[in-house]
Amino acid sequence: MAGLTEPLEFKRHLRCQPKPGFDVVPFLDALFIAVFVALNASAFILSPGTSIQLPVSRTLESTTVAPSAVLTVGRNELYFFEGRKLAKLTLEEHLIRYVADFGEEKSPVLLLKADASINSSTLFNLMDIARTAGFSEVHLAAELLNSRDSSGEEKSSIKE
C-alpha cells in the first residue's frame, strides 16, 4: 500500500526545516489584538451629556471617598444620570432605583456637577432628593481658582 502523501505528491511540499526570515502575519495578528484591547480598555469613549461651566471656588476640600454616581445638571436644568438624559419628574425615581441596585454593603455617594448658572435653591432641592433617595453623601463639584493670567481672566483647573 502506497503512503498517504504519494498520490497528491505532498512530500515535495513537506519541509523539515523552517524557512529563514521573519513571518509578518503572526506579528500583525498580535499587534491587532493589542490595539483592540488597548482601545477597548481605554477612557477614550465619549459619554453622552452636555458641557457645563462649573462654579469657581478658592477653597476646595479633597475627599477620600470616591463617588459611585454622577449627576450632571446643565444650563436650562438638563439632567444627566448614568449616561442618560432624564426629565426632572423621573429623576427621583432613577436615583431611588440606583440606590436599591447598589446594594447594602456600602452606601452610595453622589457627585453633583451643576452648571454655574443653576441657582442655589435648585441645588439644595437636588441634594434633598439625593438624600431621600438613599445617598449617604452628596459632593458638589467646582473648579479650583488657581491664579489670574496677564489679561486678568481667571485660570482654573477642574477638581472634583
The 8 nearest C-alpha neighbors of each residue, nearest first, counted from 0:
[[1, 2, 3, 5, 6, 4, 7, 8],
 [0, 2, 3, 5, 6, 4, 7, 8],
 [3, 1, 4, 5, 0, 6, 10, 8],
 [2, 4, 5, 1, 6, 9, 7, 0],
 [3, 5, 9, 2, 8, 6, 10, 7],
 [4, 6, 8, 2, 7, 3, 9, 1],
 [7, 5, 8, 4, 3, 9, 2, 1],
 [6, 8, 9, 5, 4, 10, 3, 11],
 [9, 7, 5, 10, 6, 4, 11, 12],
 [8, 10, 4, 12, 11, 7, 5, 13],
 [11, 9, 13, 12, 8, 4, 5, 14],
 [10, 12, 9, 13, 8, 14, 4, 5],
 [13, 11, 9, 10, 14, 8, 4, 15],
 [14, 12, 10, 11, 9, 15, 16, 4],
 [15, 13, 16, 12, 17, 11, 10, 18],
 [14, 16, 17, 13, 18, 12, 10, 11],
 [15, 17, 14, 18, 19, 13, 12, 20],
 [18, 16, 19, 15, 14, 20, 13, 22],
 [17, 19, 20, 16, 14, 21, 22, 15],
 [18, 20, 17, 21, 16, 22, 14, 15],
 [21, 19, 18, 22, 17, 23, 16, 24],
 [20, 22, 23, 19, 18, 26, 24, 25],
 [21, 23, 24, 20, 25, 26, 19, 18],
 [22, 24, 26, 25, 21, 27, 28, 20],
 [23, 25, 27, 26, 22, 28, 29, 21],
 [26, 24, 28, 27, 23, 29, 22, 30],
 [25, 27, 23, 29, 24, 28, 30, 22],
 [26, 28, 30, 24, 25, 29, 31, 23],
 [29, 27, 25, 31, 26, 30, 24, 32],
 [28, 30, 32, 26, 27, 31, 33, 25],
 [29, 31, 27, 33, 28, 32, 26, 34],
 [30, 32, 28, 34, 33, 29, 27, 35],
 [31, 33, 35, 29, 30, 34, 36, 28],
 [34, 32, 30, 36, 35, 31, 37, 29],
 [35, 33, 37, 31, 32, 36, 38, 30],
 [34, 36, 32, 38, 33, 37, 39, 31],
 [35, 37, 39, 33, 34, 38, 40, 32],
 [38, 36, 34, 40, 39, 35, 41, 33],
 [39, 37, 41, 35, 40, 36, 34, 43],
 [38, 40, 36, 37, 41, 35, 34, 42],
 [41, 39, 37, 38, 36, 42, 35, 43],
 [42, 40, 38, 43, 39, 37, 44, 36],
 [41, 43, 44, 40, 45, 38, 39, 37],
 [44, 42, 41, 45, 38, 40, 39, 46],
 [45, 43, 42, 46, 41, 39, 38, 40],
 [46, 44, 43, 47, 42, 48, 82, 41],
 [45, 47, 82, 44, 48, 83, 43, 81],
 [48, 46, 82, 45, 83, 49, 84, 79],
 [49, 47, 79, 46, 50, 82, 84, 83],
 [48, 50, 51, 73, 47, 79, 71, 77],
 [51, 49, 48, 52, 73, 114, 74, 71],
 [50, 52, 114, 73, 53, 49, 74, 113],
 [51, 53, 114, 115, 54, 50, 113, 116],
 [52, 54, 114, 115, 141, 142, 51, 113],
 [55, 53, 115, 141, 142, 52, 56, 114],
 [56, 54, 142, 141, 143, 144, 53, 57],
 [57, 55, 143, 58, 144, 142, 141, 59],
 [58, 56, 144, 143, 59, 55, 145, 142],
 [59, 57, 56, 60, 143, 144, 55, 142],
 [60, 58, 61, 56, 57, 143, 141, 158],
 [59, 61, 62, 58, 159, 158, 63, 138],
 [62, 60, 59, 63, 159, 158, 64, 58],
 [61, 63, 64, 60, 65, 159, 138, 59],
 [62, 64, 65, 61, 66, 60, 159, 108],
 [65, 63, 62, 66, 108, 67, 61, 136],
 [64, 66, 63, 67, 108, 62, 110, 109],
 [67, 65, 108, 109, 68, 110, 64, 69],
 [66, 68, 108, 107, 109, 65, 69, 110],
 [69, 67, 109, 66, 110, 108, 70, 81],
 [70, 68, 110, 109, 111, 80, 71, 81],
 [69, 71, 80, 111, 79, 112, 110, 72],
 [72, 70, 112, 79, 113, 78, 111, 73],
 [71, 73, 113, 78, 77, 76, 112, 114],
 [74, 72, 77, 114, 76, 51, 113, 75],
 [73, 75, 76, 114, 77, 116, 72, 117],
 [74, 76, 77, 73, 117, 72, 116, 78],
 [77, 75, 74, 73, 72, 78, 117, 87],
 [78, 76, 73, 72, 75, 74, 79, 84],
 [79, 77, 72, 85, 84, 71, 76, 73],
 [80, 78, 84, 71, 83, 70, 85, 82],
 [81, 79, 70, 82, 83, 69, 71, 84],
 [80, 82, 83, 79, 69, 68, 70, 84],
 [83, 81, 80, 47, 79, 46, 48, 84],
 [84, 82, 79, 80, 81, 85, 47, 48],
 [83, 85, 79, 78, 80, 82, 86, 77],
 [86, 84, 78, 79, 90, 83, 87, 89],
 [85, 87, 88, 89, 90, 78, 84, 77],
 [86, 88, 90, 89, 85, 78, 91, 77],
 [87, 89, 86, 90, 91, 92, 85, 93],
 [90, 88, 92, 86, 87, 91, 93, 85],
 [89, 91, 87, 93, 92, 88, 85, 86],
 [90, 92, 94, 93, 89, 95, 128, 132],
 [91, 93, 95, 89, 90, 94, 96, 132],
 [94, 92, 96, 90, 91, 95, 97, 89],
 [93, 95, 97, 91, 96, 92, 132, 90],
 [96, 94, 132, 92, 98, 97, 93, 91],
 [95, 97, 99, 93, 94, 98, 100, 92],
 [98, 96, 94, 100, 95, 99, 101, 93],
 [99, 97, 101, 95, 100, 96, 133, 94],
 [98, 100, 96, 97, 101, 95, 102, 103],
 [101, 99, 97, 98, 102, 96, 95, 103],
 [102, 100, 98, 99, 97, 103, 107, 106],
 [103, 101, 100, 104, 99, 105, 98, 106],
 [102, 104, 105, 106, 101, 99, 98, 100],
 [103, 105, 102, 106, 101, 107, 100, 98],
 [106, 104, 103, 107, 102, 101, 135, 108],
 [105, 107, 135, 103, 134, 108, 104, 102],
 [108, 106, 134, 67, 135, 105, 109, 98],
 [107, 109, 66, 136, 67, 134, 135, 137],
 [110, 108, 137, 68, 66, 69, 138, 111],
 [111, 109, 138, 69, 66, 137, 139, 70],
 [110, 112, 139, 70, 138, 140, 71, 69],
 [113, 111, 71, 140, 72, 70, 139, 110],
 [114, 112, 72, 71, 111, 73, 53, 115],
 [113, 115, 52, 51, 53, 73, 116, 117],
 [114, 116, 54, 53, 117, 52, 113, 51],
 [115, 117, 114, 118, 74, 52, 113, 54],
 [118, 116, 115, 114, 113, 119, 121, 74],
 [119, 117, 120, 121, 116, 122, 115, 123],
 [118, 120, 122, 121, 123, 117, 124, 116],
 [119, 121, 123, 122, 118, 124, 117, 125],
 [122, 120, 124, 119, 123, 118, 125, 117],
 [123, 121, 119, 125, 124, 120, 126, 118],
 [122, 124, 126, 120, 125, 121, 127, 119],
 [123, 125, 121, 127, 122, 126, 120, 128],
 [126, 124, 128, 122, 127, 123, 129, 121],
 [125, 127, 123, 129, 128, 124, 130, 122],
 [126, 128, 130, 124, 125, 129, 123, 131],
 [127, 129, 125, 131, 126, 130, 132, 91],
 [130, 128, 132, 126, 127, 131, 134, 125],
 [131, 129, 127, 134, 133, 132, 128, 126],
 [130, 132, 128, 133, 129, 127, 134, 95],
 [131, 133, 95, 129, 130, 94, 128, 134],
 [134, 132, 130, 131, 98, 135, 129, 95],
 [135, 133, 130, 107, 136, 108, 129, 132],
 [134, 136, 106, 108, 107, 133, 130, 137],
 [137, 135, 108, 134, 109, 138, 107, 130],
 [136, 138, 109, 110, 108, 126, 139, 111],
 [139, 137, 110, 111, 109, 140, 136, 108],
 [138, 140, 111, 110, 112, 137, 141, 113],
 [141, 139, 159, 112, 111, 138, 110, 53],
 [142, 140, 54, 53, 55, 159, 158, 56],
 [143, 141, 157, 55, 158, 156, 53, 54],
 [142, 144, 56, 155, 156, 55, 57, 145],
 [143, 145, 155, 57, 56, 55, 146, 142],
 [146, 144, 155, 143, 154, 147, 156, 57],
 [145, 147, 154, 144, 153, 148, 155, 152],
 [146, 148, 153, 154, 151, 152, 149, 145],
 [147, 149, 151, 150, 152, 154, 153, 146],
 [150, 148, 151, 147, 152, 153, 146, 154],
 [151, 149, 152, 148, 147, 153, 154, 146],
 [150, 152, 149, 148, 147, 153, 154, 146],
 [153, 151, 150, 147, 148, 154, 149, 146],
 [152, 154, 147, 146, 155, 151, 148, 144],
 [155, 153, 147, 146, 145, 152, 148, 144],
 [154, 156, 144, 145, 143, 142, 153, 157],
 [155, 157, 142, 143, 158, 154, 144, 145],
 [158, 156, 142, 143, 159, 155, 141, 53],
 [159, 157, 142, 143, 141, 156, 140, 59],
 [158, 140, 141, 157, 142, 139, 61, 110]]
